[in-house]
Amino acid sequence: MKKFALTVLVLILPVSSYASSGNGWHKVVQVDINSSKHLTVMFSDYAHTETCVTVGKEKEIVIHKDNVQFERYYSMALSALMADKEVYAWVAGCTDIWGSGDMRATATKFAIRP
């Protein structure tokens, strides 16, 4: 029985650590590539549930430069900004991109509303 419980625990823990929350559909108001070459996108509002975000930075998300979809998400963010379209971002965890202690939600997926 102990082996079974341990197996279930091992299978459940990795899933919970990769849980993410949606940011909801919002307009993009700013797109920026910082000096660390990470993409920062600012939205008109936010709806994610990440609690690690610094107060005042809730509307910003970070897409890591090593994300395999980085160029695609960058293109989508710029397209949404120029076309005034809404974007949905899934976020998981936070990133301090400048080492200043300002935490922003880290995007793992990105979608543009047709």
N, C-alpha and C positions, 0 to 999 in steps of 0.2 A: 504494500500500500504506500509506503514511503517513497519507493521508486516512482510509482505512478504520480504521486503528488509533486515530486521534484520535476518530473518530465513535463507535467502541465505547467508548472511555474516557469520553467525554462522557455517553453513555447510562448507563453503569454507575455513575459517581460519585454522581449524585443519589439513586439507589436505595439505595446503601450508607449515605448520610447520614441516611436516614429509617428505618433499621432499628430495630426495637424488640424488647423481650423481654417475655415474660409473667411476671406475678408469681405465678401459680398460684392455686388456689382457697383462700381464707382467710377467716376471720370478721373482720368489722369490729368494732373495739373502741372507736374514737373517731372522731367527725366534728366538724370545726371549720372555721369561716370566720374567717380572720385579718383583721387591720386593713387589709391590702391587698386584701381581698375575694376572695382565692384560697381554694379548698376544700382542706383537708388531711384525709386519711383515714389512720387508723392501723389496721394489720391485726394479727392474732394471730401472724403469721409472714410471711416473704417468700421468694421464689424467683427474683426478677429478677436479671439479670446486669449491671446498670448499675454501673460502677466509680467513677463520679463522686460517689456518695452519701457523706456524712459518716458516719463510724463512729458507731453508736448511733441513726442515723436511717433505717436500712434498712427498717424496717417501715412507714414513712410515705411517702405519695405526695401529690403536689400536682396539682390540676386547676386550670388557669388560668381566671380569671374571663372571659377572652375566648374560651374554647372554645365553639363553637357548641352543644355538648351540655351545657354547664355545669349548667343547671337540672335536666335529666334525670338527670345523674350525681349531683347533690346529692340528689335525691329517691331515687335507687336506693341510695345509701350510707345514708341515714337509714332507708329501708325494711329494708335488710339488717341494720342494727344492731338495730332494734326486733324484727324477726322471727327474729333469730339465724341468718340465711342466709349462705352463703359468696358471695364476690365474686371475680371475676377481673379484674385490671387489666393492660393493656398499657402499658408505660412506654418512653419514649425520651428520653434525656438527663436533665439535672438542673436544678433551679431553686433559687436562693437567695432566698426570699420576703421575708426581713427585712433583707437586706444584711449579715448577721452572719457570712457564710461557711459557714453550715450548709446543705449541699446535700441536697435531697430529690429522689427520682425523680419525673419529670413523667409523669403519665398521659395517654395519648392516646385510649384506649378503656376501656370499663368494662362489665362484664356481671354480672348476678346469677344465681345458680344457682336454678333453679325448685324 
